[in-house]
Amino acid sequence: MASTTVPTICKDLDGDDRWLAVHKRFVQECKEKDPEVMFIGDCVLESLQFTDFWNSHFVPLHCLNFSIRNDRTQNVLWRLQNGELENVRPRVIVLHVGTNNIGDSAEEVAEGVLAIVATIRSKLAGVYVVIPTLLPRGHQPNPLRDKNAAVNGLLKERCAGMDKVQIVAVDGGLIQSDGTISHHDMFDYLNLTNVGSKKVFEPVWDLLHQILTENEKERDLTPSE
Amino acid sequence: MASTTVPTICKDLDGDDRWLAVHKRFVQECKEKDPEVMFIGDCVLESLQFTDFWNSHFVPLHCLNFSIRNDRTQNVLWRLQNGELENVRPRVIVLHVGTNNIGDSAEEVAEGVLAIVATIRSKLAGVYVVIPTLLPRGHQPNPLRDKNAAVNGLLKERCAGMDKVQIVAVDGGLIQSDGTISHHDMFDYLNLTNVGSKKVFEPVWDLLHQILTENEKERDLTPSE
């Protein structure tokens, strides 16, 4: 079994126990809050919550963001199997993880993501899972961009036909004609600026809006409510 | 010689060459921009630039922010000796680095910071160096908080009497009465939220404002200008 699919607690290599403290807070937030949408993943989603686009577009949808900077698929898997999906009934989960699985093959990373999807399904049967494609990274073309593209291709294949699982292609517009990524979009060539966030996450917001509105319409069909 | 004081390029362990790409961009920005203030350091200053307080208070002072997430003292030292202080004449440099020197002693971290101050002095003789104390970290009390406090104590001693070097105590108010740090101040118990940034960096802004205004007053004393 690939290590990407084995739930793994993040070791406290620093010595201040931050990862576990953040996880425990997420578990507590599940008891206190009632999110419609949950963002779960890594640095890309973590930094998203400090952007203007998050505040203007995602906050009004009642979103919780359970993302930790360096997480790999196995760490997210551990978190979700240890309380971060308890006591909540979100309608949608947005998942971005895998770009930090530096040492793993595209096949292994895709398996890791699919293991997370399976865990979400087992905990929250009816929830919609939205998977923005892994973003390109690095100022210049490099092997990690190629691997992330390969992961995206594999996920697209394997999620095709799955009920309530939607891959959203979000990397359009980041890579410039000369192959570089601008720091105006990604300040460190990994995480998004305000400008980049709007560019990348607008299609995700569109889909969320559509999913949440469709549910409203279904409700409207029941006049007795 | 402690490794903290030896200029060290950050190895491209990921495989996408991001660190060097960011450094090269900083060197380029020195040629294009004319900052009054430069922020140089690690994750704490990197995340600061995405806060409301940065936009409302530091941007109007004409600040450049040359901070990279995981940098240790030796990495900042390398950057400053390889172009990030060329072609610029800032009046003040704000330096926060050392919290990522996990494996080094407080004495070694302090030496690293002092080596950076010496490099700044050798490149920009008249510049004011402002050093906010290393922030506490971790949700609960832990050895890294103690070490950062020890670094702060050493720096306070050794910088006493240095011309145009000012340590600013900035950790007041982060540690609550039960010893914990709130995620409202530090979302990951290392980096600051909007709320935490205001709390921590207001004294830094006050000092910058004072330094920049004093210079203005000195100018005003020269009627021939």
Interface residues (C-beta under 8 A of the other chain):
Chain A: L13 D14 G15 D16 D17 R18 A21 V22 R25 E46 S47 F50 T51 I68 R69 I102 R137 G138 H139 Q140 N142 P143 L144 R145 H183 D188 Y189 L190
Chain B: L13 D14 G15 D16 D17 R18 A21 V22 R25 E46 S47 F50 T51 I68 R69 I102 R137 G138 H139 Q140 N142 P143 L144 R145 H183 D188 Y189 L190
